[in-house]
Amino acid sequence: MLRPGPAETGRLPLVSAALRRTPFGGHVAITSDFPIGAGLGGSAAAGVALAAALSAARGPSIAASPDLSAIAEWSRATEVEELGVAGGRQDHYAAAYGGALGLTFGAAVSVERIALSDACRTDLESRLLLVYTGESRLSGDTITAVLTAYRERIPRVVNALDRMAVLARGMRGALIAGDVTTLAALVDEHWVHQRALHPGITTARIDALAEAARGAGAQGLKALGASGGGCVVVFSPSGESARVAEAVRPFGEVLPWRVATTGVEWSMGAAVSRHAPKP
């Protein structure tokens, strides 16, 4: 949200970093209902909304014809280059574009919008539980450790990342087919390989949550983001989400969520970023 008045540079590091990249003479404020350090890409969503709002405030031609990829890249550069937070591009593109996406990273980023059927969207929203463990974490140290291991070609890390890439392509196919049960199995295997990347990716609380969820019939689960805390997504069998939710409730808060159909939205003076949790 942008309002007339002096720039609010001292209150939030993200605001200060953004204004170093794009000077603005007005008042800048961010509001968010994301739990901090939850693995939901909240910092990227805030950065994308801030980028869009600054663009809208600086010129109607930009706001009228947005370049979502440019906004995503600006947000990521602000976070990485200005704040020194290690991280990739996926969160920023998810917030900018919204919906289900197939992202391919190379010299450039290829964005494929995956059209979800109404039945698939309903199935996802009824069967996926989003559980916030209450364990806040910062992902930068974990990401840096994994990147270092990859550059050093540590076999455990290289093999896990290779398999995770294959699984991601399978998830894309499952979403296109509207097959949430297959998606659950792929996500479940993804968690096995994600855990192999670094010992700090799981926690005792996440492990206990996973055991309770599986005991109640969960078909798949994984911690979101770089983990070490934050949120866990749990796939319940069709019609059994209430039973699985009851089993995991001692280990965290079940958060409301829905599939985002749009990405960042803005008008002159304000921007809002909405996106679904990443796998």
ChimeraX attribute file (.defattr): number of C-alpha atoms within 10 A of each C-alpha:
attribute: neighborCount
match mode: 1-to-1
recipient: residues
	/A:1	18
	/A:2	20
	/A:3	14
	/A:4	10
	/A:5	10
	/A:6	11
	/A:7	18
	/A:8	15
	/A:9	17
	/A:10	9
	/A:11	11
	/A:12	12
	/A:13	13
	/A:14	21
	/A:15	20
	/A:16	20
	/A:17	19
	/A:18	24
	/A:19	20
	/A:20	13
	/A:21	12
	/A:22	14
	/A:23	13
	/A:24	16
	/A:25	13
	/A:26	14
	/A:27	14
	/A:28	26
	/A:29	15
	/A:30	17
	/A:31	8
	/A:32	12
	/A:33	6
	/A:34	14
	/A:35	14
	/A:36	17
	/A:37	22
	/A:38	28
	/A:39	27
	/A:40	27
	/A:41	23
	/A:42	23
	/A:43	22
	/A:44	25
	/A:45	27
	/A:46	25
	/A:47	29
	/A:48	34
	/A:49	29
	/A:50	30
	/A:51	25
	/A:52	34
	/A:53	24
	/A:54	26
	/A:55	24
	/A:56	22
	/A:57	20
	/A:58	17
	/A:59	11
	/A:60	13
	/A:61	10
	/A:62	14
	/A:63	20
	/A:64	13
	/A:65	8
	/A:66	17
	/A:67	12
	/A:68	18
	/A:69	16
	/A:70	15
	/A:71	24
	/A:72	28
	/A:73	18
	/A:74	21
	/A:75	29
	/A:76	25
	/A:77	22
	/A:78	26
	/A:79	23
	/A:80	16
	/A:81	12
	/A:82	16
	/A:83	14
	/A:84	11
	/A:85	18
	/A:86	16
	/A:87	21
	/A:88	14
	/A:89	17
	/A:90	20
	/A:91	24
	/A:92	31
	/A:93	28
	/A:94	30
	/A:95	31
	/A:96	32
	/A:97	25
	/A:98	21
	/A:99	19
	/A:100	22
	/A:101	19
	/A:102	16
	/A:103	18
	/A:104	13
	/A:105	11
	/A:106	7
	/A:107	6
	/A:108	7
	/A:109	14
	/A:110	13
	/A:111	15
	/A:112	13
	/A:113	13
	/A:114	14
	/A:115	16
	/A:116	17
	/A:117	13
	/A:118	10
	/A:119	10
	/A:120	18
	/A:121	18
	/A:122	13
	/A:123	18
	/A:124	22
	/A:125	14
	/A:126	19
	/A:127	23
	/A:128	23
	/A:129	24
	/A:130	24
	/A:131	25
	/A:132	25
	/A:133	22
	/A:134	17
	/A:135	17
	/A:136	17
	/A:137	17
	/A:138	17
	/A:139	21
	/A:140	15
	/A:141	15
	/A:142	21
	/A:143	21
	/A:144	14
	/A:145	12
	/A:146	19
	/A:147	17
	/A:148	13
	/A:149	17
	/A:150	17
	/A:151	10
	/A:152	11
	/A:153	12
	/A:154	13
	/A:155	11
	/A:156	14
	/A:157	22
	/A:158	18
	/A:159	15
	/A:160	17
	/A:161	19
	/A:162	11
	/A:163	14
	/A:164	20
	/A:165	12
	/A:166	12
	/A:167	19
	/A:168	18
	/A:169	14
	/A:170	16
	/A:171	22
	/A:172	18
	/A:173	16
	/A:174	18
	/A:175	21
	/A:176	15
	/A:177	15
	/A:178	20
	/A:179	16
	/A:180	21
	/A:181	19
	/A:182	18
	/A:183	23
	/A:184	25
	/A:185	16
	/A:186	21
	/A:187	25
	/A:188	22
	/A:189	16
	/A:190	24
	/A:191	19
	/A:192	14
	/A:193	18
	/A:194	22
	/A:195	19
	/A:196	16
	/A:197	24
	/A:198	18
	/A:199	11
	/A:200	14
	/A:201	21
	/A:202	19
	/A:203	15
	/A:204	10
	/A:205	17
	/A:206	25
	/A:207	13
	/A:208	13
	/A:209	23
	/A:210	23
	/A:211	14
	/A:212	20
	/A:213	24
	/A:214	18
	/A:215	12
	/A:216	19
	/A:217	16
	/A:218	25
	/A:219	20
	/A:220	25
	/A:221	28
	/A:222	24
	/A:223	33
	/A:224	24
	/A:225	22
	/A:226	27
	/A:227	28
	/A:228	27
	/A:229	27
	/A:230	26
	/A:231	30
	/A:232	26
	/A:233	23
	/A:234	28
	/A:235	29
	/A:236	27
	/A:237	21
	/A:238	14
	/A:239	10
	/A:240	15
	/A:241	20
	/A:242	12
	/A:243	15
	/A:244	22
	/A:245	23
	/A:246	13
	/A:247	20
	/A:248	24
	/A:249	16
	/A:250	14
	/A:251	18
	/A:252	20
	/A:253	15
	/A:254	19
	/A:255	10
	/A:256	9
	/A:257	14
	/A:258	14
	/A:259	17
	/A:260	18
	/A:261	15
	/A:262	17
	/A:263	22
	/A:264	27
	/A:265	19
	/A:266	20
	/A:267	15
	/A:268	18
	/A:269	18
	/A:270	21
	/A:271	23
	/A:272	22
	/A:273	25
	/A:274	23
	/A:275	27
	/A:276	19
	/A:277	22
	/A:278	15
	/A:279	16
